[in-house]
Amino acid sequence: MKLASINSGRDGELTLVSRDLKRAFSLPGTLQTALDHWPEVSPKLIALSAALDEDKVPNAFPFDSAQCAAPLPRAYQWADGSAYIAHIALVRQARNAEMPPSLWTDPLIYQGGSANFLGPNEDVPIADESWGIDFEAEIAIITDDVPMGVTAEAARAHIKLVMLANDISLRNLIPTELSKGFGFFQSKAWTSFSPVAVTPDELGEAWNGGSIDLPLVTTLNGTEFGRPNARTGMVFDFPRLIAHAARTRPLGAGTVIGSGTVANDDRSVGSSCIVERRAIEVIDSGAAQTPFLKFGDRVRIEMLDAEGRSIFGAIDQAITAYEPK
Amino acid sequence: MKLASINSGRDGELTLVSRDLKRAFSLPGTLQTALDHWPEVSPKLIALSAALDEDKVPNAFPFDSAQCAAPLPRAYQWADGSAYIAHIALVRQARNAEMPPSLWTDPLIYQGGSANFLGPNEDVPIADESWGIDFEAEIAIITDDVPMGVTAEAARAHIKLVMLANDISLRNLIPTELSKGFGFFQSKAWTSFSPVAVTPDELGEAWNGGSIDLPLVTTLNGTEFGRPNARTGMVFDFPRLIAHAARTRPLGAGTVIGSGTVANDDRSVGSSCIVERRAIEVIDSGAAQTPFLKFGDRVRIEMLDAEGRSIFGAIDQAITAYEPK
């Protein structure tokens, strides 16, 4: 089953999307409301979804990702991990920060802003190009209600939907902000999500209950930037990230958890953010050459299945200059 | 006008409460929905509130804070500042952390979890007493939609409601967590709020558009723990905190912003959290004597107006042992 939120009000209109991303069918209510009542609602959605895939829903309309908000246009929680060791190593090296000693045993997760998620084709408005605008291509999952103290094993059943994310980061604001000790705030301005969120069964054999064995493809202005595999080098899979996030409190239905920037040790696959490439340039040649994003730059993030079909649709969006009204 | 959310489902039932906290009247919908449509909804609420204060609402019922969820039982954003320099100095001293050099010019704010706020009389379930359980008595405000890049001056008009908060902190988890560089997550387990949130006019002359010139009174197991004035020593008032939070992104309606632990330089007024008293004990006598909270301990946080009347009702709650089901 694939679900989207067509732009409408603050929370969008819950929309079923066919497996081939061609047809759609809107329903009363929102995705958050569906997640709030998932045990009762999801069987009905699954039945309708099967009918939509067989083209047996008369009022279906052509699906257009440009009409999409994020699957959850606003959420009660966005907890973003940093589960790929290759990313952690390069980014910390780039800003002369130490590697956390607990790296292999204790997940890194930050509490992100979740009040204004961007849709897959929405512009990313930024006030100042000099802030070091960067993309971060990630996998994200949505949970139902997760009890406090859940084990990683029990957490697997709480992964209800999977999607892609672009976590926009303002690299030049990060060092000052982190030096204050309270984590990211201004430096994590926006997060965008793929047109659809899918139930894990849509991933077939690429899903093992915790991560996706497929490349995540990022292009910048039409040129491929990276295609790392989303399972390789993921130190903590989603159940581990959920268990970490739920150690001292429950997670409410509709909690969104991110993987962090997908990265592999194999440099030939490229990167899912600019700062990694810049770090490699510094290591290789002493100086970063790839600039951060400029107004007008366009980032595309997509994941294809083994047969080359888009699973989530594409995040495809431009950075724009924000002008206060 | 005073607003509460009576326990009902995930988001409570929007409830008007009389100025004297004696009578209440429930309305269709939730506080979040009201905030989403504040310009249209608030005039009607204000008219009804005036009728309730004059005891002219026939279906009014006796107000009971034990039936209250947090005014927003879950929110899309909880951004908690640390605006009182006396608190910052003592807490950092207690954990041997440096004072941020930008302390006087750049607000400290962390992104908090907002998916499961506690009501004023709800138990605070914690799995492990050894985590160093502490309260933090704070002021919090709720905004409407705040545009990105708002100035502090313009931010004043976006403060729609004011309430009290108890930001439960797990002190023994903080050093390890902050050393990882990503800010608080597990160490900020729960936040509770006062029975009612009030429009700023309810604060009368104690409100200057940015802070409250009244003591915030905390008692622990019936003994007064602190009564610092909530304006004294607030380095950044709420408009400054809003402007900081909105520098790189807009804030959605229903954003909750906290002041951080209210603290004064004058030690005779006591403290709004245990870790401050422990820090003072270390400074004075070389060793902390006051223990962190134990299961069964009860914290009460309240603010009285100049005539001794409770403005927000009281947060009054016990710490309890969490047993997984």
Interface residues (C-beta under 8 A of the other chain):
Chain A: R10 D36 R74 A75 Y76 Q77 A79 S82 A97 P100 S102 D106 L108 I109 Y110 Q111 G112 G113 S114 A115 N116 P125 I126 A127 W131 P147 M148 G149 L170 L173 T176 L178 S179 K180 G181 F182 G183 F184 F185 Q186 S187 A189 W190 H244 A245 R247 T248 R249 P250 L251 G252 G254 T255 Y322 P324 K325
Chain B: R10 D36 R74 A75 Y76 Q77 A79 S82 A97 P100 S102 D106 L108 I109 Y110 Q111 G112 G113 S114 A115 N116 P125 I126 A127 W131 P147 M148 G149 L170 L173 T176 L178 S179 K180 G181 F182 G183 F184 F185 Q186 S187 A189 W190 H244 A245 R247 T248 R249 P250 L251 G252 G254 T255 Y322 P324 K325
